[in-house]
Structures are given as structure tokens and as C-alpha cells.
Amino acid sequence: MANNYTDHPELRFELNHPLMKRIVELKERDFRDKDAYDYAPLDFDDAMDNFDRVLDITGELAGNTIADNAEGVDLEGPHHVGDRVNYASGTARNLDAMVKAGLNGMTMPRRYGGLNFPITPYTMCAELVAASDAGFGNIWSLQDCIETLYEFGDEDQHSRFIPRICEGETMSMDLTEPDAGSDLQSVMLKATFDEAENCWRLNGVKRFITNGDAELHLVLARSEEGTTDGRGLSMFIYDKRDGGVNVRRIENKLGIHGSPTCELVYKNAKAELVGERKLGLIKYVMALMNGARLGIAAQSVGISQAAYNEGLAYARDREQFGKAIIEFPAVQDMLATMKAKLDAGRALLYQCARYVDIYKALDDIARERKLTPEERKEQKLYAKLADSLTPLAKGMNSEYCNQNTYDAIQIHGGSGFMMDYPIQRYYRDARITSIYEGTTQLQVVAAIRYVTNGAYLAQMREFEGAEVSADYAAISDKAVEMANKFEEAVARVKEAADQNYHDLCARHLVEMAADIIMLHLLLHNATANAELFGKSVKVYARHAEADVAKHYSFITSLTPADVADYAQA
Amino acid sequence: MSLKIVVLAKQVPDTRNVGKDAMTPEGTVNRAALPAIFNPEDLNALEQALRLKDEHPGSTVTILTMGPPRATDVIREGLYRGADGGVLLTDRAFAGADTLATSYALSMAIRKIGLPDIVIGGRQAIDGDTAQVGPQVAQKLDINQVTYVTSVDNVKDGIATLTRTIDGGIERVTAPLPLLITVNGNAAPCRPRNAKLVMKYKRASAPMERPADGSLPYAEEYERKPYLTVAQWSVADVDGDLNQCGLAGSPTKVKAVQNIVFKAKESKRLTGADADVEGLIKELLESHTIG
């Protein structure tokens, strides 16, 4: 039986990272739940064993039930019946299995029925699910919207809504509108306070809403009449039990067919305010999106793994010129590069997830008691690290999964272009990852400040001090040279002090930073486990070195005056 | 109405994934070379039991298995999916049992548990494929039996309604409780392991599985949590008659084991050439295999 977790030891390696010790300590707080809940861990090893076992359950479900249903779901898609969504039959079976396996509300505290898992193992589960059906991954992963309600909602909302998510109800985040996509400040869905009923009422239209017929919706709406920017927006929670939101249509998409993308009509829908008015976009959606971006990064890594698996299996099986095509260097180049990008991207994703875990756990402790000055320092440090790595993890992994599915089809040759092999589904599913939850271009916008303020460079310089196995000393030296080039390129762009030049160079600078940081993470992994990562670190080092040189060359040959060449009428 | 349900489950070698060394030279199963798994149709039976428990709150599901200490795995797998407890029947004197001795041992254990409303198990185990144990247990307990079941549709006022597979179709039958049911492989697959239950029961074990030297990790947990100790019964515990147990109670004797090699009487080799393909089509049309 296939098991998406145990079949790929790289993931278990990422789980057993030294930072997990601190994460578990912060999440379990002296293991105080152990007497109240029969499933709470007794100590660190016990907690790690729990994560491993739950990943095993998820990997088995994904590798069998979800994988078996994936083709049918892709062909059937969801149904629009009346004003509602009926999932494809395979999707419904997947959801039922995940709920029975108790994999909902994973990160929520036990008092609400959750597993109190850190974000890191939860994100790993998201990767495992996405590797079998990326569209279903959306429906299941939207459970992490509850994080935002947990962080910003009140006690009463917690006790009414969180247990329902832990029992398996699904969520959606209703942000996008026909005229508000990347630019969410333009959201116009209207929220008015109904004095008679003492509740808020929502009116308007939302578009491209994933899982739009969910039981619970987080909705961004304009609560401040007469405003036109982000400061007039608030966050609401809408409960499907109250009615008032209908599904007008389900979009017909290139990929992720299992995930219903809906146009929603709000007609006087009753809703509750989450947190404070006017903080909807500037605070809550930012938190929501950071979580969602980590989710898309995980989805991308899952698709990358699936693409690599398909490419590898086909290359081993397919014979041409009297031998399996995996023996040809041209195919080996593609496969090894896919694997290197997969390992590098995954290392970045979980490094980021661990940083998120530490600061979020400290945030949570801060809701119980005052943090010590050391803890506050730690919280700030990890929040900054997490914020800097999130756009890199999302941006790079989504681009890598597009590249990997492209190469996997290439390995299949003509057969890959036919609808007969699963790789065509992964290829179509991959395409959305670099678009939704902020396009790659918007990830660059989020990341560039850490280029210019020196945060990425500081991380590189700190990595340079880490111990690396003697086998990789040469790679380690190259990483230093690459960081020097990066530093030089950044200085050049800053010196020019030209906004358009800066914006044109931004993607190049961000990719340089990502390449170098991922190379350091792989050096760490290969030093700890040469068998798993020894080849990938070498292949990735060559790829990264060439890529950094390319971007360096682009930036140093470009002057602010050249920007005009790029302007199209 | 709450139900008392006993699920009969067996740990079997995974004969679906057979490698080269799956058989000993003597023609018997090489158990060491095959992973031990939960007999597939017993998992279908467990699902039916758990569905009855979902529909009838307060019901209990107990897994009963006979085997060496490591067979406790099937009890843990049951606990992970929602069973309430389990009993491991283990004793050297149970070893070498054929279906008669097995059903005797199981029926004695069921009597000790206390006669349930429903005893349910898979139609047959993939190592022996006899389909005899279920019916024999029903005979020994002197209760009704319904075999080849694909679903237990409902239980109401002491009467169960069931769907069973018959030649060329299905049959719906009713039967009064207490009742023994054997379940087919085309019944609903078993639900997955549940995360919370896995974390709760992962250390559940039978006393014989634990190290004798006191090196058991988290030993104090077993005192605090009685559900971590799986009941383990010997022949004496179930008041068994040694002459009816194990090898002594097994009239089945293996007379001889033969290796059978399937060989076609006549074989033809065809190429992909048009003439060969046309010839084959003609031949198949003439023999009415196709067309």
C-alpha cells in the first residue's frame, strides 16, 4: 500500500529538526494537558512520536483513498445544484475519511477538540494530501482559517465555532471580488449594522472563492461607509446555518477541479464581526494570507513530489534505443534537477514553518501571561524570520512545482501530452499555485524589503558560520561568493535610487536570496544525512551558482536608463 | 437499544504481496517472509460493527483474536478505529488449531465475555480460505448465522436486517439476535485509524508483549490507565478442554502438499504483424470468444 509519508524519508528528516524541541516546549507548556486528555503527550519524545504516527495516518489515506479518487474527482468536478455546491463523489468520500481519521482542527487547542499540533507537522500533512489531489488539499487545508478566528476572535466565538471545525466542518475565506483581486483595498462588499437584530448584514458579490459553500466563512467587507481604502474594511464570520449567501456559479478551471471555485451572492446575510472594526485587511487578512501562503507552498511541494515520482517511474519504465531512458544524461539532468529543487524548496518551507511555530506559540502564551523580556525578544526574532521566509517559500515552491511538472511531462514525451497519464493533471493543477494567495510578482513585493533591509543577507552570513561536512566545504565556499555577489547587486540597485529600476530588479534579487538561503539549508541537511541529500546539495549548488550568476549579470548590465526598453505601449 | 458486539479478527500473513520466498520447500506458508496484517475481510466486519455502534449509542465493540502475543496488533488496529477493547487468546496449547479447534476456543472465549448480541467476522481468512470458523462458532454457541453479508442494514427490536451476496444477485434477510455474521470483502472498506485514538492507545499491549526485565517504557502509565492493558486469556482462563484445543483438538490432517505448476497445453507465439493479428481475430470470432 502506498504511503505518501513513509515512502519519502525526506519528510521524516524535516520533522526531526532540532528546533522541534523548542516548538514542542512552547506548545505543550510543561505537558500540562497530559492528565486532562488521554491523547496528550507525556514528554517531548512522546509528542514527536504522535506527530510521526499522525503523518503516517495521513500519508496512508493520501496514498490510497485520496490517490484512488483523484482521477474521478478531476473528471467529475463539483456540481452546482440550486444555490449550493455538491462535491464530486470522490471529494465527499475523501472528506469523510479525513474527518473519521480526526485530521481536522489539527492545530487548535485540545479544549476545543483539536490536536494542539504545531504548524509544522500540520503543514506536512497538507503536503501529503496535495501530492495525491491538490484540489482536495484546498478544501481540507482551509481548516487553517480557524487560526485567524482563534487569534482575533473572542472567547464566545471560539467556543461556538472552533469545535465545529475540529469535528470536520469546512471553511472558506471570502476576499476576492470582481474588481478586487490582487488589490484587496478595493473590496466593496457592504457590511451594515442591523440595530434591530443587533448583528451585521452583508450585501454584495464575491468571486473566485475556493470552497465557497463552506459551513463557515471569513469575509472581508467594507464596514465604514464612505471609505474607499483598506482602512474601511473589517473581518466577519458568516455561518451557513444562518443563510443569506448563495452560490451563483462554479468556475470552469484549467486545474484543481476538485476544489469548487465559487461566485457568491450575499443578500442581507447575517454575520458577526471578528476582532475590531477597520483592522480587517491591515491586520487580520495579512495574518490569514501568511497562513494561506504557507499552505500553498506545501501544496506546491506536494505537487513537485508527485511530479518527480511520475517522471522517475516513467523514465525507469520507458525503453528507447535499447535501454531505459533514465540512463540517458539528458533525462538524468531533468530528474536530478527536479529532485534538487524539490529538496531545496521543501527545506525552505519547513524552515519557515518552524519559525512560524515559535512566534505563534509565543503569541499564544502572551494571551495567557506576560512574556519575559527574553521571550519577547525571541518572539520578535522569529516573527521577522518567518515573515521574511514566507514569500520566498510560497514564491519559489510554486514556481518550482510548475517547472517540475513541465519537466515531468517532458520526460514522458508524447505520452505526457496525452490525457492518459496522471502527470497531465499535476501539470494543470500546478499552474494555479504561482497565481493564487498572491502571485509570484506579489511575493516579490513582499520579499523585497528583506532584500533591501539586509535581513536575507544577515541570514546568509549567519548560515556561513554553521558547521558543514568536509565533503561540502567547496560548496560552502561558493555560497559565500554567491552572497558577496548578492550583496554587490543589492548595493548597486540601492545606489541607483530609482524606483522603476528597483522594481525591475526586484525579482532577480529575491531569487538570488532564495537560491542562496536554500543552498545553505541543503548544506545543513546533507551534513546531517548525506545519503538523503548528498546528491541534491551538489546538483542544487551548480543550479544556484548559475542562477545567481545570471541574475547578477542581468542587474550589473542594466542601468536605470535601460528600464525604458521594457515599457510596452 | 445498545448492542454488545464481538468482532472476530485474525492476524494473517499478507498473501496478496507474495515474494519468491513466500513458501517453504515443504509447501507451507513461510510466515517469516510475509508481513503480518489484519485479515482484510475482518476489517470489513469491523467497519460493520463500528457503524452499528455509531447508530446505537452505548454499544460496545470488542475485538477477539487468537494467536501469538504479536497478534495484539489487530486489537490495537481495532482500538485505533473505534473498538472499545480487545481480548487476546494466547496459549501454547492453542497452537496448531484447525477450524474446529479454533472455533471451539473462540466460542469458549465468547462465553466468558458473555454472550453478545452480535458476533461478526470476515467471511474467511486469506491464509486458510476455509470460511468455516464463523459458521462453526455459531453452531457451538447455538445462535443464528447469516453469511456472505455485505451490509448490516439495521437492527431494531432484536431483529437484524442484512444484505447478503448470493449467486447472481443479493438477498435481504432478517434474523433475530443473538446472531453471528460473516462479512464479504465487497462490503464497505474499514474507516481509517483515528488520530486521537492512535495517540491514546499506541502503548496498549498484552502483558506477554512486555519486556520481563522491567525495562518497559512509561511503565507507570499502565497503572494509571487500565485501557492500556489488553486482556490476555489462556486455555485455563476460558475453562477450555485441552483435548479440544490446538493440535490435540484438530482432526484435520494434511495428507500431502503438492506443488502445482500451471502450464498451458498448447502455446502459440504471435507478433504484432498484421497477418498475426488478423489470424487471431478470425480465430476468436470462430470460437465465439468475441463478436
Interface residues (C-beta under 8 A of the other chain):
Chain A: D38 Y39 A40 P41 L42 D46 D49 N50 R53 V54 I57 E60 L61 T65 A97 K100 A101 G102 L103 M106 L115
Chain B: R191 P192 R193 N194 A195 K196 L197 V198 M199 K200 K202 Y218 E221 K225
